[in-house]
Amino acid sequence: MPAADTYTLPTAVRPSKYRLTLIPDLESFTFEGQVSIEIDILQRTSQIVLNADELDIHSANLVRSRAGASASGITLDSARQTATLDFARPLAPGAATLQLNFTGRLNDQLRGFYRSQYAAPSGEKRYLAATQFEATDARRAFPCWDEPAIKTSFELTLVIPNELVAVSNTPVASETPAEPGKKAVRFAETPVMSTYLLAFVVGDLARIEAPASNGTMVGVWTTRGKEEQGRFALETSVRLLSYFNDYFGIPYPLPKLDHLAIPDFAAGAMENWGCITYRETALLVDPANSPAATRQRVAAVVSHEMAHMWFGDLVTMQWWDDLWLNESFASWMGDKAVDWAFPDWQMWTQFVSEDTNRALSLDGLKNSHPVQQEVQDPAQVSEMFDAISYSKGGSLIRMVEQFLGPETFRQGLHQYLSGHQYGNARTADLWTALEAASNQPVTSMMDGWTNQVGYPVVQVESRPAGGGLELNLSQERFTYDRLLEEGPPDETVWQVPVGVIHRGASQPVATLMGQKQARLRLPASAQAGGWFKVNPDQTGFFRVNYQPQDWDRLAPAVRAMELSALDRLGLQNDAYALSRAGLLPVTQFLALAQAYENDTDATVWADLASNLRDIDQLLAGQPYYPAFQALARRLFAPAARRMGWDAQPGEGHMDALMRSTVLGQAGAYGDAQVQEQARSRFASYRRSPASVPPDVRGVVFNLAGQTGDRAAYEQMWELERHATMQEEKIRLLVGLTRLASRSFCARPWSGPWTLPRCVPRTVLRW
């Protein structure tokens, strides 16, 4: 909840319903608006303060059953983004209606009520109007109480040209003629919800739709001509809705669920209730030109946003310091649902790579922030949308689910959602619900994880004892710059759920480590088996360091793939991070890396590749750099040969991802055969794009760029200019970054980005 010194609106007046009419003009890029707000005056006051930003408020009138009043003054505060309405006489408590007339601008800043530019199939420049209100930009579209805890219902009317379409949170209730050439589109009243979840889009849009099993009509909207590219998202959404309804035990409450692809969109997507908006690349799939990675991204983003229909929309955080309740649950639950829909995609291995490891990387910095962080000013809210709120929080949810057990955890979530639906909640409310369902001390365990910065590294020392193994465990905060720290050591302690597996074990040995040190006894079979691993399947949000001999015992288990893909992935990622922090020689990581030469998991390869590329950048220019590149070639080239360039019968989604990774890495490290094949395929693509499968186009463009000349540079820019799909443009632009440091790159940048065309190789990421 807001701290005492946080700026929030006065509590003397509260809204209960908005009736909003907007008239956008897509030629002058302005809009007119009228809003009628049903309010409750809770205490005698001569002022009404609400949020407004970049609006001109022309009149404000208060209507009551007996008498009304016009505001004697309207004061706008741009710093606090408020409008203060002064009245000549104090307003007595009771119900009233506040009526305001205002105008605003359809800005080009991708926030509030804004204009989005795109090219029609004919090449003609066109515009649509869209909204992006999270976190504090509803106030740019209409005067309102723009705080998440102030929930109301909305009745929206849009007056638009007859040839255009309007979409909002709820179905259209009526269309009636308005001024000449225009129509008034009125939408059904929304459920009670926060202002940042209101949404509306106006443009030349087209739709495909299908009913879900519970009768909800699911639709995908695009600019005209792209409708069929939404087919995969539509089919996926219909399937996922049945899963969410069943898992949460609370049916989706709106009659329709629309997904809209917006050409100009700042976020990846936005969870507006019943009217989810996306970047085109996060929603559209072209069967002929989109790789497996695009289908997975679309499914994951759609699932994430649909999870928000419950976490965030039905139950909303009380204040922005609990943003993680929205985003972390959507990150975790989104992948859980995709794993159900596409089990062969191995989403939990990908979750650890893309969420857990990403969060561990950011949270290993000394200047990280806790999951729950105080937010005092609207400008600070945007700082919360990072890997801590999304990925660390999601990883903590996965950790506590494993600790409590999936079914017990699910029961606690149901209590949380049903107890706070159509209202607001705080982190403490979630812990209380989970405690009630599990009879476990969830609050005392989890408060340290959400309120403290960082996470621990668990140091493990093993010794034979009583025929088995005794593990001495110690924890300390993990930071990458620990070698530079001065002063006393960080004494932060977490309650760490520690599990240990060993060769031949059917179940892990587990303990809850609540002190700096702990001991754990493993049976005799652990000593005989030769290896053990802490943190099975990487469910805990911490790193693990072993003694050298125990690291050495794990390498053969990796090579023989006796460990799960999750454990193989976690081992090398911990080893790399520990070497960065000075806790482990980098030679130990490189020795372990060579044990992955026969691995068969695409995500394990991708995570290992990322860590090796970091080392590659650090070593560039050093005398031993060629030796490192040779080591990397020996690791990736055999895998590239096994996969080849073309898909074989019977291959699946993960094979496509793996092919892209190992071919790209082998070529980047100088494998001549892969590089030559990439150049040949780039030449084929120039003649006929369909000749190069979309799953390897990114690799072809990257390696053609890495080894290309001035002619390749010009050819790639020409292809980018004529590409019509956004994802194809992005692939070509990434390929061009590989050309950016070459000596022939001399022309100044003339595009929309702030970087010049020629960017030093040292700042580019693979």
C-alpha positions in Angstrom: 0.0 0.0 0.0 1.2 3.6 -0.5 3.7 4.9 2.1 2.7 7.8 4.3 4.7 10.3 2.1 3.5 8.9 -1.2 1.5 11.4 -3.3 -2.1 10.1 -3.8 -5.3 11.9 -4.4 -7.3 13.3 -1.5 -10.0 10.9 -0.1 -12.8 13.4 0.4 -14.4 12.4 -3.0 -14.6 9.0 -4.6 -16.0 8.0 -8.0 -18.4 5.0 -8.5 -19.1 5.1 -12.2 -17.9 6.9 -15.4 -20.0 7.7 -18.5 -17.4 8.8 -21.0 -17.8 10.0 -24.6 -14.8 10.7 -26.8 -14.7 12.0 -30.4 -11.3 11.3 -31.9 -10.1 13.1 -35.1 -7.6 11.1 -37.0 -6.8 14.0 -39.3 -6.0 16.8 -36.8 -4.9 14.2 -34.2 -7.1 15.7 -31.5 -10.1 14.5 -29.5 -13.0 16.0 -27.7 -14.5 14.5 -24.6 -17.3 14.7 -22.1 -17.3 12.6 -18.9 -20.1 12.3 -16.4 -18.8 10.8 -13.1 -21.0 9.5 -10.4 -19.3 10.5 -7.2 -19.7 10.2 -3.4 -18.6 13.2 -1.4 -17.5 11.7 1.8 -16.7 14.8 3.8 -17.4 18.5 3.4 -15.0 20.1 0.9 -14.7 23.0 -1.4 -12.3 21.3 -3.8 -12.4 18.2 -5.9 -9.0 16.9 -7.0 -8.6 14.3 -9.7 -5.9 13.3 -12.2 -5.5 15.0 -15.6 -2.5 15.4 -17.8 -2.1 17.1 -21.2 -5.8 17.8 -21.2 -7.6 21.1 -21.5 -10.7 21.1 -19.2 -13.2 23.7 -20.4 -15.9 23.3 -17.9 -16.7 21.4 -14.7 -20.2 21.2 -13.2 -21.6 19.4 -10.2 -25.1 18.1 -10.5 -27.2 17.1 -7.4 -30.8 16.3 -6.9 -31.6 19.7 -5.4 -29.0 22.1 -6.7 -25.9 22.1 -8.8 -22.8 24.2 -9.0 -20.1 25.1 -11.5 -16.5 25.1 -10.6 -15.3 28.7 -9.9 -11.8 27.7 -10.9 -9.9 24.9 -12.6 -6.2 24.6 -11.8 -4.0 22.1 -13.6 -0.8 20.9 -12.0 1.5 19.3 -14.6 4.0 18.2 -12.1 1.5 16.2 -10.0 -0.7 15.5 -13.1 -3.8 16.8 -11.3 -6.8 19.0 -11.9 -8.2 20.9 -8.9 -11.8 22.1 -9.2 -12.6 24.9 -6.8 -16.2 25.6 -5.8 -17.5 28.9 -4.3 -19.2 27.1 -1.5 -18.3 23.9 0.4 -19.9 20.8 -1.0 -21.9 18.8 1.6 -21.4 15.0 1.8 -23.6 12.8 -0.4 -24.1 11.5 -3.9 -23.5 13.8 -6.9 -22.6 13.8 -10.6 -19.5 15.6 -11.9 -19.6 16.6 -15.5 -16.5 17.8 -17.4 -15.9 18.9 -21.0 -12.3 18.6 -22.2 -10.1 18.3 -25.3 -6.8 16.5 -25.8 -4.2 15.4 -28.4 -3.8 12.1 -30.1 -0.1 12.0 -29.3 2.7 10.1 -30.9 4.3 9.0 -27.6 2.5 5.6 -27.5 0.8 6.3 -24.2 -2.6 7.6 -23.1 -4.9 8.0 -26.1 -2.5 8.0 -29.1 -2.2 7.6 -32.8 -0.5 4.6 -34.5 0.8 4.9 -38.0 1.0 2.0 -40.4 1.0 1.2 -44.1 -2.1 -0.3 -45.8 -1.6 -3.2 -48.3 -1.7 -0.6 -51.0 1.3 1.2 -49.4 -0.9 4.2 -48.3 -0.1 5.7 -44.9 -2.9 5.2 -42.5 -3.6 5.8 -38.8 -5.6 4.3 -36.0 -6.1 5.5 -32.5 -5.3 3.2 -29.6 -4.8 3.4 -25.8 -2.1 2.4 -23.4 -3.0 3.4 -19.9 -0.8 1.4 -17.6 0.6 2.6 -15.3 -0.7 6.2 -15.0 -1.8 7.4 -18.4 -5.6 7.1 -18.4 -5.4 10.7 -17.1 -4.1 11.6 -20.6 -7.4 10.5 -22.1 -9.9 11.8 -19.6 -10.0 13.4 -16.1 -10.2 10.5 -13.6 -9.1 9.1 -10.3 -6.2 7.2 -11.8 -5.1 5.0 -9.0 -5.3 1.1 -9.0 -7.3 0.9 -5.8 -10.1 3.2 -7.0 -12.2 0.8 -9.0 -15.4 1.7 -10.8 -17.4 0.7 -13.8 -17.3 2.5 -17.2 -19.8 3.2 -19.9 -18.0 4.3 -23.0 -19.2 5.9 -26.2 -17.0 6.6 -29.2 -18.1 8.9 -32.0 -16.1 7.8 -35.1 -16.3 7.9 -38.9 -18.8 5.4 -40.4 -16.1 3.5 -42.2 -14.1 2.7 -39.1 -14.5 0.2 -36.3 -14.2 0.6 -32.6 -13.2 -2.0 -30.0 -13.3 -1.8 -26.2 -13.4 -3.9 -23.1 -17.0 -5.0 -23.5 -19.2 -5.8 -26.5 -20.9 -3.0 -28.5 -24.3 -2.3 -27.0 -25.6 0.0 -29.8 -24.6 1.9 -32.9 -26.5 5.1 -33.8 -26.1 7.8 -36.4 -24.2 10.9 -35.0 -23.1 14.0 -36.9 -22.9 13.6 -40.7 -20.6 10.8 -41.7 -20.2 9.5 -38.2 -21.7 7.0 -35.8 -21.9 6.8 -32.0 -20.7 3.4 -30.8 -21.8 2.7 -27.3 -20.3 -0.2 -25.3 -21.8 -2.3 -22.6 -21.0 -1.3 -19.0 -17.8 -2.8 -17.8 -17.2 -4.7 -14.5 -15.8 -2.7 -11.6 -12.1 -2.2 -12.5 -9.1 0.1 -12.3 -8.7 3.0 -14.8 -5.5 1.6 -16.2 -7.4 -1.4 -17.6 -9.8 0.6 -19.7 -9.0 0.4 -23.4 -10.4 1.4 -26.8 -9.1 1.2 -30.4 -10.5 3.0 -33.4 -9.4 2.2 -37.0 -9.9 0.2 -40.2 -9.8 -3.2 -38.4 -10.9 -6.7 -39.3 -11.6 -9.7 -37.0 -11.6 -13.4 -36.9 -13.4 -15.1 -34.0 -14.3 -18.4 -32.4 -16.3 -19.4 -29.3 -14.6 -20.9 -26.3 -16.0 -23.9 -24.5 -17.8 -21.7 -21.9 -19.5 -19.6 -24.5 -17.0 -16.7 -24.4 -16.5 -15.2 -27.8 -12.8 -14.9 -28.5 -11.6 -12.6 -31.3 -8.3 -11.4 -32.9 -8.3 -8.0 -34.5 -5.7 -6.7 -37.0 -5.4 -4.0 -39.5 -7.3 -5.0 -42.6 -5.5 -7.7 -44.6 -3.7 -9.4 -41.8 -6.6 -11.2 -40.2 -5.4 -14.8 -41.0 -2.0 -14.1 -39.3 -4.0 -14.1 -36.1 -5.3 -17.6 -36.6 -2.7 -19.3 -34.4 -3.3 -16.8 -31.6 -7.0 -17.3 -31.8 -6.8 -21.1 -31.7 -4.3 -20.9 -28.8 -6.4 -18.5 -26.8 -9.6 -20.6 -27.2 -7.7 -23.6 -25.8 -6.0 -21.7 -23.0 -9.3 -20.1 -21.8 -10.6 -23.5 -20.8 -7.5 -24.3 -18.9 -7.6 -21.0 -16.9 -11.2 -21.4 -16.1 -10.6 -24.9 -14.7 -7.4 -24.1 -12.9 -8.6 -21.0 -11.1 -12.1 -22.3 -10.4 -13.5 -18.9 -11.3 -14.9 -18.6 -14.8 -13.7 -15.7 -17.0 -16.4 -13.1 -16.3 -16.8 -11.1 -19.5 -18.8 -12.2 -22.5 -15.9 -11.6 -25.0 -12.2 -11.7 -25.0 -10.5 -9.7 -27.8 -6.8 -9.7 -28.8 -5.7 -6.6 -30.9 -2.5 -6.3 -33.0 -1.4 -2.6 -32.9 1.2 -1.5 -35.4 2.8 1.1 -33.1 2.8 -0.2 -29.5 5.3 0.4 -26.8 4.9 -2.6 -24.5 5.0 -6.2 -25.7 1.3 -6.4 -24.7 -1.2 -5.0 -22.3 -3.8 -6.9 -20.3 -6.8 -4.6 -20.7 -9.8 -6.7 -19.4 -11.5 -8.2 -22.5 -9.5 -6.0 -24.9 -5.8 -7.1 -24.8 -3.5 -5.1 -27.0 -0.2 -6.3 -28.5 2.7 -5.4 -30.7 2.1 -7.1 -34.1 5.2 -9.3 -33.5 3.7 -10.6 -30.3 0.4 -11.7 -31.8 0.7 -12.5 -35.5 2.1 -15.6 -37.1 2.6 -16.1 -40.8 2.7 -19.9 -41.5 4.9 -19.3 -44.5 7.4 -16.9 -42.9 7.3 -17.3 -39.1 9.7 -19.6 -37.3 8.9 -21.9 -34.4 10.3 -19.3 -32.1 7.6 -16.8 -33.2 4.8 -19.3 -32.5 6.2 -19.9 -29.1 6.6 -16.2 -28.3 3.0 -15.6 -29.4 1.6 -18.4 -27.3 3.6 -17.3 -24.3 2.6 -13.6 -24.6 -1.1 -14.5 -25.2 -1.0 -16.9 -22.2 0.7 -14.2 -20.0 -1.9 -11.6 -20.8 -4.8 -14.0 -20.3 -3.5 -15.0 -16.9 -3.8 -11.3 -16.1 -7.6 -11.5 -16.6 -7.5 -13.0 -13.1 -4.2 -11.7 -11.6 -4.4 -8.0 -12.1 -7.8 -7.5 -13.6 -10.2 -9.5 -11.4 -7.9 -9.0 -8.4 -5.7 -5.9 -8.6 -2.8 -4.8 -6.4 -3.6 -2.1 -3.9 -0.7 0.1 -5.0 2.2 -0.1 -7.4 4.6 -1.4 -4.8 2.8 -4.8 -5.2 3.1 -4.8 -9.0 4.8 -8.2 -8.7 1.4 -9.7 -7.7 0.3 -8.9 -11.3 3.4 -9.6 -13.3 5.0 -12.4 -11.5 1.9 -14.5 -11.4 1.3 -13.8 -15.1 4.9 -14.9 -15.9 4.6 -18.1 -13.9 1.0 -18.9 -14.8 1.4 -18.0 -18.4 4.2 -20.6 -18.9 2.2 -23.1 -16.8 -0.7 -22.9 -19.2 1.5 -23.1 -22.3 3.2 -26.2 -20.8 -0.3 -27.7 -20.6 -1.2 -26.7 -24.2 2.2 -27.6 -25.8 3.9 -30.2 -23.5 6.6 -31.0 -26.1 7.9 -27.4 -25.8 9.4 -28.1 -22.3 8.4 -24.7 -21.0 9.8 -25.1 -17.5 13.3 -25.6 -18.8 12.7 -22.4 -20.9 11.3 -20.7 -17.8 14.5 -21.3 -15.8 16.6 -20.1 -18.7 14.6 -17.0 -19.6 13.1 -16.0 -16.3 14.9 -17.5 -13.3 18.4 -17.1 -14.8 17.5 -13.6 -16.1 16.3 -12.6 -12.7 19.4 -14.1 -11.0 21.6 -12.1 -13.3 19.9 -8.8 -12.5 19.4 -9.5 -8.8 23.1 -10.3 -8.5 23.9 -6.6 -8.9 24.6 -4.7 -5.8 22.1 -2.0 -6.8 19.2 -4.3 -7.4 15.9 -3.7 -5.7 13.4 -5.9 -3.7 10.4 -7.4 -5.3 8.2 -5.1 -3.2 9.6 -1.6 -3.6 8.1 1.6 -2.4 6.6 3.8 -5.1 6.0 7.4 -4.2 5.5 9.2 -7.5 3.9 8.1 -10.8 7.2 8.6 -12.6 8.7 5.8 -10.5 6.1 3.2 -11.6 7.8 2.6 -14.9 11.0 1.6 -13.1 9.2 -1.4 -11.6 8.6 -3.1 -14.9 11.8 -5.2 -14.9 13.2 -8.7 -14.4 12.7 -8.4 -10.6 8.9 -7.8 -10.8 8.4 -10.2 -13.7 11.0 -13.0 -13.5 12.2 -13.0 -9.9 8.7 -12.9 -8.6 7.6 -15.6 -11.0 10.6 -17.8 -9.9 9.6 -17.2 -6.2 6.1 -18.4 -7.0 7.5 -21.5 -8.6 9.6 -22.1 -5.5 6.8 -21.7 -3.1 4.5 -23.9 -5.3 7.1 -26.7 -5.1 7.5 -26.2 -1.3 3.8 -26.4 -0.6 2.9 -28.9 -3.3 1.0 -28.0 -6.5 -2.6 -28.9 -5.3 -2.2 -27.2 -2.0 -0.8 -24.1 -3.7 -3.7 -24.1 -6.1 -6.2 -24.2 -3.3 -4.5 -21.2 -1.7 -4.7 -19.3 -5.0 -8.4 -20.0 -5.3 -8.9 -18.6 -1.7 -6.9 -15.5 -2.6 -8.8 -14.8 -5.9 -12.3 -15.6 -4.6 -11.7 -13.6 -1.5 -10.6 -10.4 -3.3 -12.4 -10.6 -6.7 -13.4 -7.2 -8.1 -11.3 -5.7 -5.4 -7.7 -5.1 -4.4 -5.1 -7.1 -2.5 -1.6 -6.9 -1.1 1.2 -9.4 -0.8 0.3 -10.2 2.8 -3.2 -11.3 1.5 -1.6 -13.9 -0.8 0.6 -15.3 2.0 -2.4 -15.4 4.3 -4.4 -17.4 1.8 -1.5 -19.9 1.1 -1.0 -20.3 4.9 -4.7 -21.1 5.4 -4.6 -23.7 2.6 -1.3 -25.3 3.7 -0.9 -24.7 7.4 2.7 -23.8 6.6 4.6 -20.6 7.8 4.4 -19.0 4.3 4.6 -15.4 5.5 7.7 -15.8 7.6 9.4 -17.8 4.8 8.5 -15.5 1.9 8.7 -12.0 3.4 12.5 -12.2 3.3 12.4 -13.1 -0.4 10.1 -10.3 -1.4 11.3 -7.5 1.0 15.1 -8.1 0.8 17.4 -7.3 -2.1 19.2 -10.1 -3.8 19.4 -13.8 -3.0 21.9 -16.3 -1.5 24.6 -18.5 -2.8 24.7 -21.8 -0.8 28.2 -23.1 -0.3 28.3 -26.9 0.0 31.1 -28.9 1.7 30.8 -32.7 1.8 32.5 -35.3 3.9 31.9 -39.0 4.5 30.0 -39.7 7.7 28.3 -42.8 9.1 28.5 -44.6 5.8 26.8 -41.7 3.9 27.6 -38.1 3.2 27.2 -35.1 5.5 26.7 -31.8 3.7 27.7 -28.6 5.5 25.7 -25.7 4.0 26.3 -22.0 4.5 24.6 -19.1 2.8 25.7 -15.6 2.0 24.3 -12.9 -0.3 25.5 -13.5 -3.9 26.8 -10.4 -5.7 28.9 -10.1 -8.8 31.1 -7.4 -7.4 31.8 -9.1 -4.1 35.6 -8.9 -4.6 35.3 -5.1 -4.6 33.2 -4.9 -1.5 34.6 -3.1 1.5 33.4 -3.1 5.1 31.6 -5.9 7.0 30.1 -8.8 5.1 26.4 -8.7 4.2 24.6 -10.7 7.0 21.3 -11.0 5.1 19.7 -14.4 5.7 16.9 -16.1 3.7 14.8 -19.1 4.5 16.1 -21.4 1.8 14.2 -24.5 0.8 17.1 -26.8 0.0 16.7 -30.1 -1.8 19.4 -32.5 -2.8 19.3 -35.3 -5.3 22.0 -37.9 -5.9 22.6 -40.8 -8.3 20.0 -43.5 -7.9 17.7 -41.4 -5.6 14.0 -41.5 -6.3 13.2 -38.5 -4.1 15.3 -35.6 -3.0 16.5 -35.0 0.6 15.1 -31.6 1.8 15.4 -29.1 4.6 14.4 -25.5 5.2 17.6 -23.6 5.8 16.7 -20.6 8.0 20.1 -19.8 9.4 23.5 -18.9 8.0 24.5 -22.6 8.3 22.9 -26.0 8.2 23.7 -29.6 7.9 22.1 -32.3 5.8 22.7 -36.0 5.9 22.6 -38.1 2.7 22.3 -41.9 2.7 25.1 -44.4 1.8 23.8 -44.6 -1.7 24.9 -41.0 -2.3 28.5 -41.8 -1.5 28.5 -44.8 -3.6 26.9 -43.0 -6.6 29.6 -40.5 -6.8 27.7 -37.3 -7.4 25.0 -35.2 -5.8 23.3 -32.0 -6.8 21.6 -29.3 -4.7 18.5 -27.5 -5.9 16.8 -30.2 -8.0 15.2 -28.9 -11.2 16.3 -25.4 -10.2 13.1 -24.7 -8.3 14.9 -22.6 -5.6 15.9 -19.0 -6.3 19.6 -19.3 -5.3 22.9 -20.4 -6.6 25.0 -23.3 -5.4 28.8 -23.7 -5.2 30.5 -27.0 -4.5 34.0 -28.1 -3.6 36.3 -28.8 -6.7 36.0 -32.6 -6.4 32.2 -32.4 -6.3 32.2 -30.2 -9.4 34.4 -32.8 -11.1 32.0 -35.6 -10.1 29.1 -33.7 -11.7 30.7 -33.4 -15.2 30.5 -37.1 -16.1 26.8 -37.0 -15.0 26.2 -34.1 -17.4 28.0 -35.9 -20.2 26.0 -39.1 -19.7 22.8 -37.0 -19.3 22.0 -38.6 -15.9 20.7 -35.3 -14.8 17.5 -33.7 -16.0 17.7 -30.9 -18.6 16.7 -28.4 -15.8 19.6 -29.6 -13.7 22.1 -29.6 -16.6 21.0 -26.1 -17.4 21.3 -24.9 -13.8 24.7 -26.4 -13.2 26.5 -24.6 -16.0 24.6 -21.3 -15.3 25.6 -21.4 -11.7 29.2 -22.2 -12.6 29.4 -19.3 -15.0 27.9 -16.8 -12.6 30.2 -18.0 -9.8 33.2 -17.5 -12.0 32.0 -14.0 -12.8 31.8 -13.3 -9.1 35.3 -14.7 -8.3 33.9 -17.7 -6.4 35.0 -20.3 -9.0 37.8 -20.4 -11.5 36.6 -19.8 -15.0 38.5 -22.9 -16.0 36.1 -24.9 -13.9 33.2 -23.5 -15.9 35.0 -24.1 -19.3 35.8 -27.7 -18.2 32.2 -28.3 -17.3 31.0 -26.7 -20.6 32.8 -29.3 -22.6 30.7 -32.0 -21.0 27.7 -30.7 -22.9 29.0 -31.7 -26.3 26.4 -34.5 -26.8 23.4 -32.7 -25.1 20.1 -33.0 -26.8 18.1 -30.1 -25.2 17.7 -26.9 -27.1 17.3 -24.7 -24.1 20.4 -26.1 -22.4 22.3 -25.3 -25.6 20.9 -21.8 -25.8 21.7 -20.9 -22.1 25.2 -22.3 -22.4 25.7 -20.4 -25.7 24.7 -17.1 -24.0 27.3 -17.6 -21.2 30.0 -18.5 -23.6 29.2 -15.4 -25.7 29.7 -13.3 -22.6 33.2 -14.8 -22.2 33.8 -14.3 -25.9 33.3 -10.6 -25.6 35.5 -10.4 -22.5 38.4 -12.2 -24.3 38.2 -10.5 -27.7 41.6 -9.1 -28.5 43.5 -11.2 -26.0 46.4 -13.5 -27.1 44.4 -16.6 -26.0 41.2 -15.5 -27.8 41.8 -17.9 -30.8 42.2 -20.8 -28.4 38.8 -19.9 -26.8 37.1 -19.7 -30.2 38.6 -23.1 -31.1 37.2 -24.6 -27.9 33.8 -23.1 -28.7 33.9 -24.4 -32.3 34.7 -27.9 -31.0 31.7 -27.7 -28.8 29.1 -26.4 -31.3 30.3 -27.6 -34.7 29.5 -31.3 -34.1 26.0 -30.4 -32.9 25.6 -28.2 -36.0 26.6 -31.1 -38.2 24.1 -33.4 -36.4 21.2 -31.0 -36.9 22.0 -29.8 -40.4 20.3 -26.9 -42.1 17.0 -28.6 -43.1 14.3 -30.1 -40.9 14.0 -33.9 -41.1 10.8 -35.9 -41.0 9.5 -36.4 -37.4 11.2 -33.3 -36.0 9.4 -31.0 -33.7 9.4 -27.5 -32.2 12.4 -27.9 -30.0 14.5 -29.3 -32.9 13.9 -26.1 -34.8 15.0 -24.0 -31.8 18.1 -26.1 -31.4 19.1 -26.0 -35.0 19.0 -22.2 -35.0 21.2 -22.1 -31.8 23.9 -24.5 -32.8 24.2 -23.4 -36.4 24.4 -19.8 -35.3 27.0 -20.4 -32.7 29.2 -22.6 -34.8 29.2 -20.0 -37.6 29.8 -17.1 -35.2 32.9 -18.9 -33.8 34.3 -19.3 -37.3 33.2 -22.7 -38.6 34.0 -22.3 -42.3 31.5 -24.9 -43.5 28.6 -23.3 -41.6 29.6 -19.8 -42.8 29.8 -20.8 -46.4 26.4 -22.5 -46.3 25.0 -19.3 -44.7 26.3 -17.2 -47.6 24.9 -19.6 -50.2 21.5 -19.5 -48.5 21.5 -15.7 -48.3 22.1 -15.6 -52.1 19.2 -18.1 -52.5 17.0 -15.9 -50.3 17.7 -12.9 -52.4 16.4 -14.8 -55.4 13.5 -16.4 -53.7 12.8 -15.8 -50.0 10.6 -18.9 -49.7 13.7 -21.0 -50.5 15.1 -20.4 -47.0 12.9 -21.8 -44.2 11.9 -19.2 -41.6 13.5 -21.2 -38.8 17.0 -20.6 -40.1 16.6 -17.1 -41.7 17.9 -15.3 -38.6 21.0 -17.5 -38.7 21.5 -16.9 -42.4 21.2 -13.1 -42.0 23.5 -13.0 -39.0 26.2 -15.0 -40.6 25.9 -13.3 -44.0 26.4 -10.1 -42.1 29.4 -11.4 -40.1 31.2 -12.6 -43.2 29.7 -10.2 -45.8 31.1 -7.3 -47.8 29.8 -3.9 -48.9 27.6 -5.6 -51.5 26.0 -7.8 -48.8 25.5 -4.6 -46.7 23.6 -2.9 -49.5 21.6 -6.0 -50.3 20.5 -6.5 -46.7 19.3 -2.9 -46.4 17.4 -3.2 -49.7 15.7 -6.4 -48.4 14.8 -4.6 -45.1 13.2 -1.7 -46.9 11.0 -3.9 -49.0 10.0 -6.4 -46.3 6.4 -6.2 -45.2 6.4 -8.4 -42.1 7.7 -6.7 -38.9 9.4 -9.9 -37.8 11.3 -10.2 -41.1 12.4 -6.6 -40.8 13.7 -7.3 -37.3 15.6 -10.4 -38.5 17.3 -8.3 -41.2 18.1 -5.5 -38.9 19.7 -7.9 -36.5 21.8 -9.3 -39.4 22.8 -5.7 -40.3 24.3 -5.3 -36.8 26.8 -8.0 -37.6 27.9 -5.8 -40.6 28.0 -2.6 -38.5 31.6 -2.6 -37.5 33.1 -3.4 -40.9 35.3 -0.8 -42.6 33.0 -0.2 -45.5 30.1 0.9 -43.2 30.5 4.7 -43.6 27.1 6.2 -44.3 25.4 8.1 -41.5 22.2 6.7 -39.9 19.0 8.1 -41.4 16.5 6.0 -39.7 14.4 6.4 -36.6 16.8 5.0 -34.0 19.2 7.0 -32.0 22.2 4.7 -32.7 24.2 5.3 -35.9 24.4 2.5 -38.5 28.0 1.8 -37.6 28.1 0.4 -34.0 31.3 -1.0 -32.5 31.2 -4.8 -32.3 32.0 -4.6 -28.6 28.5 -3.2 -27.8 26.6 -5.8 -29.8 25.1 -8.9 -28.2 24.7 -12.2 -30.0 
